[in-house]
Amino acid sequence: MIPYVTDSPDIRIPDSLLPADGRFGAGPSKVRPEAVEALAAASGTYLGTSHRQKTVKNVVGSLRTGLASLFSLPDGYEVVLGNGGTTCFWDAATFGLIETRSQHLSFGEFSSKFAAASAAAPHLDEPEIITSDVGTHPLPVARDGVDLYALTHNETSTGVMMPILRPEGAALPADGGGLVAVDATSGAGGLHVDPSEFDAYYFAPQKCFGSDGGLWVALLSPAAVERIGSIAATGRWVPASMDLTIALDNSRLDQTYNTPALATLFLFDDQVRWFNDNGGMEFSTGRSDRSAEILYTWADNSDFATPFVMREQDRSHVIGTIDFDDTIDAAQVAKILRANGIVDTEPYRKLGRNQLRIAMFPAIDPEDVAALCACITHVVGALGQ
Ligand SMILES: *Cc1c(COP(=O)(O)O)cnc(C)c1O
């Protein structure tokens, strides 16, 4: 096995090889310096002001219309937001989006968590959980009695992406079929999606949206909005902070139920504007596509690194997982990279593989991904001396 070394040799990567920005973490991830500068410039009149007044509500309004435009949302779809990040949205969905029984695709750490939340809910029937080995993804199966299909666009723990499609043969929600709810926390903005294939596409802004954590956003179809209303009408008890009817009412007024982080909203809106001003989804996904091409081509051509995900079409364009030959300790490589200012390339801890995990969110420059590959090659070469 790998000779795991606790001490790292002092390897200095030449400046000429280093990326311009050394942040490759899966979240919180690189925040564009331009966005931080814009926040600093606006801070005197924006930060520290009431979230019930125009200055902040305008940012929320801009964010909501910006997202509707970025995702080309059809008429009737709504952009809803609330505090607590994706993890809180899972709980909110357990209260307010699942009627009786859900089906979950579980193929990594994150996708397993929503499944666990609905399994633990005393007011719901036992969910159906479809699993597959790490490094792959299962497909949803149309099933009578399932009122919500839970998909994950990008499994951040393994670097597997999957196409977002309604289960084959399932009726549309308008005809009595289940809703399709997608955890797109790390995929939204970096991977293509067709809104007609989902009813709830939810995420948080600390990944492709180059902002900070603590907020959730859900793009909801008319069927999802209707579901929220029909569950509320049954009188099911819901804590107010988890209540999607309250979140919906507040979002329609460009507010959140309780105080949001204003800096997070600002940086989020700035990133959506950056996407939209440069060509929208084609631009943002194009950057991730290019980075992925660079990373996987480098790994394929290297004699010590291999993409962890076997099927090419499953290899994520926003999170790359690269296995290393047994003769190289990937953890040590990550440590040396860190000492040289290249941070957060460590693998997802619970996966426990000899690999690096590299984010390729749209804010991350494809040129920097190319530089990172050169730096890894340099470090591995220096370790072998
Ligand atoms: C990061 C992540 C989460 C957790 O998001 P929080 O905002 O920290 O709750 C959930 N799902 C996926 C796919 C993620 O990548």
Ligand as a Chemical Component Dictionary entry (heavy atoms), coordinates in Angstrom:
data_LIG
# 
_chem_comp.id                   LIG 
_chem_comp.type                 NON-POLYMER 
_chem_comp.pdbx_formal_charge   0 
_chem_comp.three_letter_code    LIG 
# 
loop_
_chem_comp_atom.comp_id 
_chem_comp_atom.atom_id 
_chem_comp_atom.alt_atom_id 
_chem_comp_atom.type_symbol 
_chem_comp_atom.charge 
_chem_comp_atom.model_Cartn_x 
_chem_comp_atom.model_Cartn_y 
_chem_comp_atom.model_Cartn_z 
_chem_comp_atom.pdbx_ordinal 
LIG C1 C1 C 0 -22.461 21.128 -0.490 1  
LIG C2 C2 C 0 -23.606 20.229 -0.770 2  
LIG C3 C3 C 0 -24.690 20.102 0.119  3  
LIG C4 C4 C 0 -24.703 20.783 1.464  4  
LIG O1 O1 O 0 -24.981 22.140 1.335  5  
LIG P1 P1 P 0 -25.167 23.036 2.651  6  
LIG O2 O2 O 0 -25.532 24.378 2.101  7  
LIG O3 O3 O 0 -23.863 23.009 3.373  8  
LIG O4 O4 O 0 -26.244 22.437 3.453  9  
LIG C5 C5 C 0 -25.732 19.302 -0.247 10 
LIG N1 N1 N 0 -25.744 18.632 -1.410 11 
LIG C6 C6 C 0 -24.723 18.709 -2.292 12 
LIG C7 C7 C 0 -24.793 17.962 -3.573 13 
LIG C8 C8 C 0 -23.624 19.515 -1.993 14 
LIG O5 O5 O 0 -22.610 19.603 -2.863 15 
# 
loop_
_chem_comp_bond.comp_id 
_chem_comp_bond.atom_id_1 
_chem_comp_bond.atom_id_2 
_chem_comp_bond.value_order 
_chem_comp_bond.pdbx_ordinal 
LIG C1 C2 SING 1  
LIG C2 C3 SING 2  
LIG C2 C8 DOUB 3  
LIG C3 C4 SING 4  
LIG C3 C5 DOUB 5  
LIG C4 O1 SING 6  
LIG O1 P1 SING 7  
LIG P1 O2 DOUB 8  
LIG P1 O3 SING 9  
LIG P1 O4 SING 10 
LIG C5 N1 SING 11 
LIG N1 C6 DOUB 12 
LIG C6 C7 SING 13 
LIG C6 C8 SING 14 
LIG C8 O5 SING 15 
# 
